[in-house]
Amino acid sequence: MAERKVALITGGAMGQGKAHALKFAQNGFDVVLADMQDPESDAFRATVQEIETTGAKALAIKCDITKDEDMSALFTQAWDTFGRIDVVVANAGVINFGYTWELTDAQVQKVIDVDLIGTWRTDKYAALYMRKQGFGRIINIASTSGMYGTPQLATYCMAKWGVRGLTKTLAQELKGTGIVVNTVCPTKVKTPMCETDSYVQFINDLTGNHYQTWQEMYDSVPFLDVEDISDMVYWLGTSRAAGKFSGRDLGLDLGTLQQ
Ligand SMILES: NC(=O)c1ccc[n+]([C@@H]2O[C@H](COP(=O)([O-])OP(=O)(O)OC[C@H]3O[C@@H](n4cnc5c(N)ncnc54)[C@H](O)[C@@H]3O)[C@@H](O)[C@H]2O)c1
């Protein structure tokens, strides 16, 4: 029987990361789920249980991508458990809102630490381990806000534009190693990240609408479903064609880049 492949996903407890893990698990991968949430929390346990119903192994690890010791331990444990890491999805991220002139140092630091430096740290360990095995696919999750400016999202835009620079640099550095790295840039996706009052207010400010709840917002504003991103991430992680390019940005933009 062929050895099962392994996908490691940061921010795997819920949202897009959970959907990516399920997609890989449904297609014969074992998965490593790294998240700052406790694996014993209800949400994280439910994710692991759902993955295990596919027959896949799911290794759930509490890990903060802003902490080097956590990331070092995560990759050591993944490697010691499975002996290979075929795909890494650097997915964990956070968002906050504020016009550029209103932002505090703490707000800027937070998003840069998680979304940019945390993604670099994930890529660092992915590259270190994949170089040992001589193959691998790294997929960085940015945003369409990493392809244009968005009012009240300076922290997020700075970080996500930076992720694209990281991807392009790492792709050059990994030339000829059998490892490719690309960025996925989704527009709005239905996940817990968008199911807050502050996110609804951000959309109201952006569009001139007056949605009271995120459910009302979802009914009226075009959003991607998590499976839309998972399909692309899975294709990038597994297809022969996606092994033929590196350093690219793929916009899942619902047409917003045309505007
Ligand atoms: N939802 C959207 O509209 C949207 C659009 C474009 C891009 N994105 C990006 O997609 C990725 C996934 O977002 P989502 O929508 O699933 O968000 P989410 O908030 O629903 O899930 C994010 C997950 O990341 C985890 N996480 C946060 N900080 C972490 C840290 N420091 N260390 C480890 N885990 C951490 C959370 O616990 C959570 O499980 C993020 O990078 C986000 O910026 C989201």
The ligand as an SDF file (V2000), in Angstrom:
LIG
                    3D

 44 48  0  0  0  0  0  0  0  0999 V2000
  -12.4770   35.2150    5.7290 N   0  0  0  0  0  0  0  0  0  0  0  0
  -12.1120   36.0420    4.7650 C   0  0  0  0  0  0  0  0  0  0  0  0
  -12.9070   36.8410    4.2500 O   0  0  0  0  0  0  0  0  0  0  0  0
  -10.7020   36.0170    4.2340 C   0  0  0  0  0  0  0  0  0  0  0  0
  -10.4590   36.5840    2.9670 C   0  0  0  0  0  0  0  0  0  0  0  0
   -9.1740   36.5470    2.4410 C   0  0  0  0  0  0  0  0  0  0  0  0
   -8.1540   35.9550    3.1620 C   0  0  0  0  0  0  0  0  0  0  0  0
   -8.4170   35.4190    4.3950 N   0  0  0  0  0  0  0  0  0  0  0  0
   -7.2940   34.7770    5.0870 C   0  0  0  0  0  0  0  0  0  0  0  0
   -7.5530   33.3840    5.1560 O   0  0  0  0  0  0  0  0  0  0  0  0
   -6.8790   32.8260    6.2930 C   0  0  0  0  0  0  0  0  0  0  0  0
   -7.8790   32.0180    7.1220 C   0  0  0  0  0  0  0  0  0  0  0  0
   -8.8560   32.9160    7.6360 O   0  0  0  0  0  0  0  0  0  0  0  0
  -10.3250   32.4650    8.0720 P   0  0  0  0  0  0  0  0  0  0  0  0
  -11.2530   33.2700    7.2900 O   0  0  0  0  0  0  0  0  0  0  0  0
  -10.4500   30.9790    8.0850 O   0  0  0  0  0  0  0  0  0  0  0  0
  -10.2780   33.0570    9.5740 O   0  0  0  0  0  0  0  0  0  0  0  0
  -10.8440   32.4610   10.9550 P   0  0  0  0  0  0  0  0  0  0  0  0
  -10.7090   33.5870   11.9360 O   0  0  0  0  0  0  0  0  0  0  0  0
  -12.1820   31.9020   10.7200 O   0  0  0  0  0  0  0  0  0  0  0  0
   -9.8080   31.3060   11.3080 O   0  0  0  0  0  0  0  0  0  0  0  0
   -8.4540   31.6120   11.5690 C   0  0  0  0  0  0  0  0  0  0  0  0
   -7.8110   30.4980   12.3760 C   0  0  0  0  0  0  0  0  0  0  0  0
   -6.4540   30.8800   12.6330 O   0  0  0  0  0  0  0  0  0  0  0  0
   -6.1760   30.6770   14.0220 C   0  0  0  0  0  0  0  0  0  0  0  0
   -5.1290   31.6040   14.4510 N   0  0  0  0  0  0  0  0  0  0  0  0
   -5.2060   32.9530   14.5710 C   0  0  0  0  0  0  0  0  0  0  0  0
   -4.0530   33.4470   15.0280 N   0  0  0  0  0  0  0  0  0  0  0  0
   -3.2100   32.3990   15.1920 C   0  0  0  0  0  0  0  0  0  0  0  0
   -1.8770   32.2640   15.6600 C   0  0  0  0  0  0  0  0  0  0  0  0
   -1.1530   33.3240   16.0820 N   0  0  0  0  0  0  0  0  0  0  0  0
   -1.3200   31.0280   15.7000 N   0  0  0  0  0  0  0  0  0  0  0  0
   -2.0430   29.9510   15.3260 C   0  0  0  0  0  0  0  0  0  0  0  0
   -3.3210   30.0090   14.8950 N   0  0  0  0  0  0  0  0  0  0  0  0
   -3.8980   31.2230   14.8380 C   0  0  0  0  0  0  0  0  0  0  0  0
   -7.5160   30.9090   14.7210 C   0  0  0  0  0  0  0  0  0  0  0  0
   -7.5430   30.3270   16.0210 O   0  0  0  0  0  0  0  0  0  0  0  0
   -8.4830   30.2670   13.7330 C   0  0  0  0  0  0  0  0  0  0  0  0
   -8.6430   28.8750   13.9760 O   0  0  0  0  0  0  0  0  0  0  0  0
   -6.2800   34.0200    7.0390 C   0  0  0  0  0  0  0  0  0  0  0  0
   -4.9230   34.1640    6.6780 O   0  0  0  0  0  0  0  0  0  0  0  0
   -7.0890   35.1940    6.5260 C   0  0  0  0  0  0  0  0  0  0  0  0
   -6.3870   36.4070    6.6270 O   0  0  0  0  0  0  0  0  0  0  0  0
   -9.6710   35.4390    4.9430 C   0  0  0  0  0  0  0  0  0  0  0  0
  1  2  1  0
  2  3  2  0
  2  4  1  0
  4  5  1  0
  4 44  2  0
  5  6  2  0
  6  7  1  0
  7  8  2  0
  8  9  1  0
  8 44  1  0
  9 10  1  0
  9 42  1  0
 10 11  1  0
 11 12  1  0
 11 40  1  0
 12 13  1  0
 13 14  1  0
 14 15  2  0
 14 16  1  0
 14 17  1  0
 17 18  1  0
 18 19  2  0
 18 20  1  0
 18 21  1  0
 21 22  1  0
 22 23  1  0
 23 24  1  0
 23 38  1  0
 24 25  1  0
 25 26  1  0
 25 36  1  0
 26 27  1  0
 26 35  1  0
 27 28  2  0
 28 29  1  0
 29 30  1  0
 29 35  2  0
 30 31  1  0
 30 32  2  0
 32 33  1  0
 33 34  2  0
 34 35  1  0
 36 37  1  0
 36 38  1  0
 38 39  1  0
 40 41  1  0
 40 42  1  0
 42 43  1  0
M  CHG  2   8   1  16  -1
M  END
$$$$
